[in-house]
Amino acid sequence: MTSTRIAGTLAAAIAAMTLAACSPASESGPTTTVSIDSSPEVSAVALPPAPEDPVPSIAWPLTGLDASDATTAELSRPALSIKIENSAAARPQENLDKADVVFEEYVEAGISRLIAVYQSDMPESVGPIRSMRPMDRNIMGSFGGPLIFSGAQPRFVSATLASGQDIITQDVGDYGFFRTTDKSAPHNLHGYLASFLEQTDADAPERQWEIAYPASEATAQLEGTKATEIDIYMSGYSQPSWTWDRTDQVWKRYESGVKHVTTDGTQLSATNVVMLWVTVQYTSSDGGSSVPETLVAGRSGEGYVVTGNRTIPIKWSKKGQYDPFVLTTKDGDDVALAAGQTWFELIPNAGIGRATSIDIS
């Protein structure tokens, strides 16, 4: 603006001089020439740098974290969905903290089992690996990779294969499984992830849900209420809880009030904790024992999301086996999570004959 104003003033002066030169003079006199710099030098003003774009140029599909340093081979890895035991005899687990996504499900007697999904971080080995349940293919189907387990009722294996879901299991001779000496069988079966990757030709997974950049733009942060503690009661055997850690800016996991740690002492944590109310239905005993099946494919319900130190009530739905979980606000808007690890707590509120609860404070 300063340059413009200077240029305008000089132009007016030039015009006045030109008019004077064209007017008849009563007396001849010396001619005066005025030299004008039409582009006067103006001092540059230092501007603040543009804010850094919080969206990574390349992101891991399941966490949304920056993947710009990853190789092409790493980015193309499939997701490995592995059944992990979570009874007291199985804890602590190996490298459970490296999973991108973890689902906790209700099984017999109210004990919980886990489906740990690995893609961005592939540790050498994980475990203990345990048996499959009929709902597992519907919980993890949208990730596209193999379901990895050891043991299951033949009818459940047949139904899983008939649905088109790839499996890797010790029972049919697939390799990569081994037993450790730190626990007694059956709580000591582990597996090498590199061996599992050799036995699948699945593609890398698609992004499963909305990710907010920066984390302060996550839906719970924008619209939720403050939260620092989560207490979940699934049964006398399964009482997980989460505490917000202000220093590390993550939710830290506990089992019955005790820190839930891995074999190397790392406490499990998550950036997002998604709690879904689900219906459980017991299978028939035709062809095997009756077991509780969590119903998610073709179902919907309500729940909660915590991201950062805030929580928001949500609605959820899952169209089919190979469709992702859809998370929305009560008004129907998509819920955006923060980039990082996510835990799903699938908590029965119907079909098990006992009361369960979620207490967020």
C-alpha positions as CSV (number, residue, x, y, z in Angstrom):
1,M,0.0,0.0,0.0
2,T,2.9,2.4,0.7
3,S,4.4,1.9,-2.7
4,T,1.0,2.6,-4.3
5,R,0.6,5.8,-2.4
6,I,4.1,7.0,-3.3
7,A,3.6,6.2,-7.0
8,G,0.2,8.1,-7.0
9,T,1.7,11.3,-5.5
10,L,4.6,11.3,-7.9
11,A,2.2,10.8,-10.9
12,A,0.2,13.9,-9.8
13,A,3.4,15.9,-9.6
14,I,4.4,14.8,-13.1
15,A,1.0,15.7,-14.4
16,A,1.1,19.2,-12.9
17,M,4.6,19.8,-14.4
18,T,3.4,18.6,-17.8
19,L,0.5,21.0,-17.8
20,A,2.7,23.8,-16.8
21,A,5.1,23.0,-19.6
22,C,2.3,23.0,-22.1
23,S,0.9,26.5,-21.1
24,P,2.1,29.5,-23.0
25,A,4.9,31.4,-21.2
26,S,5.2,35.2,-21.1
27,E,8.9,35.0,-20.7
28,S,11.4,32.5,-22.1
29,G,13.5,30.8,-19.4
30,P,15.6,27.8,-18.8
31,T,14.0,24.4,-19.3
32,T,14.0,22.3,-16.2
33,T,14.1,18.5,-16.5
34,V,12.8,16.4,-13.6
35,S,14.0,12.8,-13.3
36,I,11.6,10.4,-11.5
37,D,12.3,6.8,-10.4
38,S,9.1,5.0,-11.4
39,S,9.9,2.1,-9.1
40,P,11.2,3.4,-5.8
41,E,12.9,0.9,-3.6
42,V,10.7,-0.2,-0.7
43,S,12.0,-2.1,2.3
44,A,10.7,-5.7,2.5
45,V,8.6,-6.7,5.5
46,A,9.5,-10.0,7.1
47,L,6.3,-12.2,7.3
48,P,5.9,-15.1,9.8
49,P,6.4,-18.5,8.3
50,A,3.2,-20.4,7.2
51,P,2.0,-22.9,9.8
52,E,3.2,-26.4,9.3
53,D,0.6,-28.7,7.7
54,P,-0.4,-31.2,10.4
55,V,-1.5,-33.8,7.8
56,P,1.3,-36.2,7.0
57,S,2.1,-36.7,3.3
58,I,1.9,-40.4,3.8
59,A,0.1,-42.0,6.8
60,W,-0.3,-45.5,8.1
61,P,-3.9,-46.5,7.3
62,L,-4.9,-47.9,10.7
63,T,-3.3,-45.3,13.0
64,G,-3.1,-42.2,10.8
65,L,0.5,-41.6,12.0
66,D,3.3,-40.3,9.8
67,A,4.6,-43.0,7.4
68,S,6.9,-40.8,5.3
69,D,9.9,-42.8,6.4
70,A,8.4,-46.2,5.6
71,T,9.5,-48.2,2.6
72,T,7.2,-49.3,-0.2
73,A,7.3,-52.9,1.0
74,E,6.4,-51.8,4.5
75,L,3.5,-49.7,3.3
76,S,2.1,-52.6,1.2
77,R,2.1,-55.0,4.2
78,P,-1.3,-56.7,5.0
79,A,-2.8,-56.4,8.4
80,L,-2.4,-59.4,10.6
81,S,-5.3,-60.0,12.9
82,I,-4.2,-62.3,15.7
83,K,-6.2,-63.9,18.5
84,I,-4.5,-63.1,21.8
85,E,-5.4,-64.6,25.1
86,N,-6.3,-62.3,28.0
87,S,-6.9,-64.5,31.0
88,A,-4.9,-64.0,34.1
89,A,-2.8,-67.0,33.2
90,A,-1.9,-65.5,29.9
91,R,-0.7,-62.1,31.1
92,P,1.6,-60.4,30.5
93,Q,1.4,-60.7,26.7
94,E,4.3,-60.2,24.3
95,N,4.4,-57.1,22.1
96,L,0.7,-56.3,22.5
97,D,1.6,-52.7,22.8
98,K,2.8,-52.7,19.1
99,A,-0.7,-53.4,17.7
100,D,-2.3,-50.6,15.7
101,V,-5.8,-51.7,16.8
102,V,-7.0,-54.0,19.5
103,F,-10.6,-55.4,20.0
104,E,-11.6,-56.8,23.4
105,E,-14.5,-59.4,23.2
106,Y,-16.5,-61.4,25.7
107,V,-16.1,-65.2,25.6
108,E,-17.0,-68.1,27.9
109,A,-17.5,-67.4,31.6
110,G,-17.0,-63.7,31.0
111,I,-13.3,-64.0,30.3
112,S,-12.2,-61.6,27.5
113,R,-10.1,-62.4,24.4
114,L,-8.4,-59.9,22.2
115,I,-7.9,-59.5,18.4
116,A,-4.7,-57.6,18.0
117,V,-4.2,-56.0,14.5
118,Y,-0.6,-55.4,13.4
119,Q,0.4,-53.5,10.2
120,S,2.5,-50.4,10.9
121,D,4.8,-52.1,13.4
122,M,5.7,-55.7,13.0
123,P,7.6,-57.0,16.1
124,E,9.4,-60.3,15.8
125,S,6.9,-62.3,17.8
126,V,3.6,-62.0,19.7
127,G,1.5,-64.1,22.0
128,P,0.0,-66.0,23.7
129,I,-2.1,-67.0,20.6
130,R,-5.4,-68.8,21.3
131,S,-8.5,-70.1,19.7
132,M,-11.0,-68.4,17.3
133,R,-14.6,-67.6,17.9
134,P,-17.5,-67.3,15.5
135,M,-17.6,-63.5,15.7
136,D,-14.0,-62.9,14.9
137,R,-14.3,-62.9,11.1
138,N,-17.0,-60.2,11.5
139,I,-15.0,-58.0,13.9
140,M,-11.8,-58.0,11.8
141,G,-13.0,-58.6,8.3
142,S,-12.7,-55.0,7.0
143,F,-8.9,-55.1,7.6
144,G,-8.5,-57.5,4.7
145,G,-5.7,-59.7,6.0
146,P,-5.6,-63.1,7.5
147,L,-7.2,-64.2,10.8
148,I,-4.5,-66.0,12.8
149,F,-5.3,-68.3,15.7
150,S,-4.8,-71.8,17.2
151,G,-7.8,-74.0,17.7
152,A,-11.5,-73.6,17.2
153,Q,-14.6,-75.8,16.8
154,P,-14.6,-77.3,13.3
155,R,-18.0,-75.7,12.5
156,F,-16.6,-72.2,13.3
157,V,-13.5,-72.8,11.1
158,S,-15.7,-74.1,8.2
159,A,-18.0,-71.1,8.5
160,T,-15.1,-68.7,8.5
161,L,-13.5,-70.3,5.4
162,A,-16.9,-70.4,3.7
163,S,-17.3,-66.6,4.2
164,G,-14.1,-66.0,2.2
165,Q,-11.9,-65.1,5.2
166,D,-8.3,-66.2,4.9
167,I,-6.9,-67.9,8.0
168,I,-3.5,-69.0,9.3
169,T,-3.8,-71.6,12.1
170,Q,-1.5,-74.1,13.8
171,D,-4.2,-76.8,13.5
172,V,-3.8,-77.3,9.8
173,G,0.0,-77.2,9.7
174,D,0.6,-73.5,9.0
175,Y,4.0,-72.5,10.3
176,G,5.4,-69.7,12.5
177,F,4.0,-70.9,15.8
178,F,6.2,-71.8,18.8
179,R,6.0,-72.3,22.5
180,T,7.8,-70.4,25.2
181,T,9.0,-71.6,28.6
182,D,7.7,-68.8,30.7
183,K,4.1,-70.1,31.0
184,S,2.5,-73.5,30.9
185,A,0.5,-74.8,28.0
186,P,-1.9,-73.7,26.5
187,H,-0.9,-70.2,27.6
188,N,2.5,-70.2,26.0
189,L,1.9,-70.4,22.2
190,H,3.5,-67.5,20.3
191,G,4.1,-66.7,16.7
192,Y,6.6,-65.1,14.4
193,L,5.0,-62.3,12.3
194,A,7.5,-62.6,9.5
195,S,6.4,-66.2,9.0
196,F,2.8,-65.2,9.0
197,L,3.5,-62.6,6.3
198,E,5.1,-65.2,4.1
199,Q,1.8,-67.2,4.1
200,T,-0.5,-64.4,2.8
201,D,-0.8,-62.4,-0.3
202,A,-3.4,-60.0,1.1
203,D,-3.1,-56.3,0.3
204,A,-2.6,-53.4,2.7
205,P,-5.7,-52.4,4.6
206,E,-7.8,-49.4,3.8
207,R,-8.3,-46.5,6.2
208,Q,-11.1,-47.5,8.6
209,W,-12.3,-44.3,10.1
210,E,-11.8,-40.5,10.1
211,I,-8.6,-39.1,11.5
212,A,-8.3,-35.5,12.7
213,Y,-5.2,-33.4,12.2
214,P,-4.2,-32.0,14.6
215,A,-5.5,-34.1,17.5
216,S,-7.2,-31.1,19.0
217,E,-9.6,-31.3,16.1
218,A,-10.8,-34.8,17.1
219,T,-14.6,-34.9,17.6
220,A,-14.3,-35.8,21.3
221,Q,-12.0,-32.9,21.9
222,L,-14.2,-30.4,20.1
223,E,-17.6,-31.6,21.4
224,G,-17.0,-33.8,24.4
225,T,-16.9,-33.5,28.1
226,K,-13.8,-33.9,30.3
227,A,-12.8,-37.5,31.3
228,T,-9.9,-38.9,33.2
229,E,-11.1,-42.4,34.3
230,I,-12.9,-45.3,32.6
231,D,-14.1,-48.3,34.5
232,I,-15.6,-51.2,32.7
233,Y,-17.3,-54.2,34.2
234,M,-17.8,-57.1,31.9
235,S,-17.8,-59.9,34.5
236,G,-15.9,-61.0,37.6
237,Y,-13.1,-62.1,35.3
238,S,-12.9,-59.0,33.1
239,Q,-12.8,-55.6,34.6
240,P,-10.6,-53.4,32.4
241,S,-10.0,-49.8,33.3
242,W,-8.2,-46.8,31.7
243,T,-6.6,-43.7,33.2
244,W,-5.7,-40.5,31.4
245,D,-2.0,-39.8,31.6
246,R,-1.4,-36.0,31.2
247,T,2.3,-36.4,30.8
248,D,2.3,-39.0,28.0
249,Q,-1.0,-37.8,26.6
250,V,-2.4,-41.3,26.3
251,W,-4.9,-43.6,28.1
252,K,-3.1,-46.2,30.3
253,R,-4.7,-49.6,30.7
254,Y,-5.3,-51.6,33.9
255,E,-6.8,-55.0,34.6
256,S,-8.8,-55.3,37.9
257,G,-6.9,-52.2,39.2
258,V,-3.4,-53.6,38.3
259,K,-1.3,-52.1,35.4
260,H,-1.7,-54.1,32.3
261,V,1.8,-54.6,31.0
262,T,3.7,-56.6,28.4
263,T,6.5,-59.1,28.9
264,D,9.0,-56.3,28.8
265,G,7.1,-54.2,31.4
266,T,5.6,-51.7,29.1
267,Q,2.1,-50.6,30.2
268,L,-0.5,-50.8,27.5
269,S,-1.9,-47.5,26.3
270,A,-4.1,-46.0,23.6
271,T,-4.8,-42.7,22.0
272,N,-8.4,-43.5,21.4
273,V,-10.7,-45.9,23.5
274,V,-13.9,-46.8,21.7
275,M,-16.6,-48.5,23.8
276,L,-19.5,-50.2,22.0
277,W,-22.5,-51.6,23.6
278,V,-23.1,-55.0,21.8
279,T,-25.6,-57.9,21.9
280,V,-24.3,-61.4,22.6
281,Q,-26.1,-64.5,21.4
282,Y,-25.1,-68.0,22.4
283,T,-24.6,-70.4,19.6
284,S,-26.4,-73.7,19.3
285,S,-24.7,-76.8,20.8
286,D,-25.2,-78.7,17.5
287,G,-21.7,-79.8,16.5
288,G,-20.0,-78.4,19.5
289,S,-20.4,-76.6,22.8
290,S,-22.4,-73.4,22.9
291,V,-20.4,-70.3,23.1
292,P,-21.2,-66.5,23.3
293,E,-21.1,-64.8,20.0
294,T,-20.8,-61.0,19.8
295,L,-23.1,-59.7,17.0
296,V,-21.7,-56.9,15.0
297,A,-22.2,-57.6,11.3
298,G,-25.4,-56.0,10.1
299,R,-25.9,-54.5,13.6
300,S,-25.8,-51.1,15.2
301,G,-25.9,-49.6,18.7
302,E,-24.6,-46.9,20.9
303,G,-21.3,-46.3,22.8
304,Y,-18.7,-43.8,23.7
305,V,-15.4,-42.5,22.4
306,V,-12.6,-41.0,24.4
307,T,-9.8,-39.1,22.7
308,G,-7.5,-37.0,24.8
309,N,-9.1,-36.0,28.0
310,R,-12.6,-35.8,26.6
311,T,-15.4,-38.2,25.9
312,I,-18.5,-38.1,23.6
313,P,-21.5,-40.5,23.3
314,I,-21.7,-42.1,19.8
315,K,-23.7,-44.4,17.6
316,W,-22.0,-47.3,15.7
317,S,-23.0,-49.5,12.9
318,K,-21.3,-52.2,10.7
319,K,-23.0,-53.2,7.5
320,G,-21.4,-56.5,7.0
321,Q,-18.4,-58.8,7.6
322,Y,-16.1,-56.9,5.3
323,D,-17.3,-53.4,6.1
324,P,-15.7,-51.2,8.7
325,F,-17.2,-50.0,11.9
326,V,-18.9,-46.6,11.3
327,L,-18.8,-44.2,14.2
328,T,-21.1,-41.2,14.3
329,T,-22.2,-38.6,16.8
330,K,-25.8,-38.7,18.0
331,D,-26.6,-36.1,15.3
332,G,-25.2,-38.4,12.6
333,D,-21.9,-36.7,11.9
334,D,-18.8,-38.8,11.4
335,V,-16.6,-39.2,14.5
336,A,-12.9,-38.3,13.8
337,L,-10.4,-40.0,16.1
338,A,-6.8,-38.7,16.8
339,A,-3.9,-40.3,15.0
340,G,-2.5,-43.2,17.1
341,Q,-3.4,-46.6,18.6
342,T,-7.1,-47.4,19.1
343,W,-8.7,-50.0,21.5
344,F,-12.3,-51.2,21.0
345,E,-14.1,-52.4,24.0
346,L,-17.0,-54.6,22.9
347,I,-19.2,-54.7,26.0
348,P,-22.4,-56.8,26.2
349,N,-25.5,-55.1,27.4
350,A,-27.9,-57.9,26.2
351,G,-27.8,-61.7,25.9
352,I,-25.5,-62.7,28.8
353,G,-27.9,-62.7,31.7
354,R,-25.8,-60.4,33.9
355,A,-25.3,-56.7,34.3
356,T,-22.3,-54.9,32.8
357,S,-21.3,-51.3,33.1
358,I,-19.2,-48.4,31.7
359,D,-18.4,-45.7,34.1
360,I,-16.6,-42.7,32.6
361,S,-15.6,-39.9,35.1
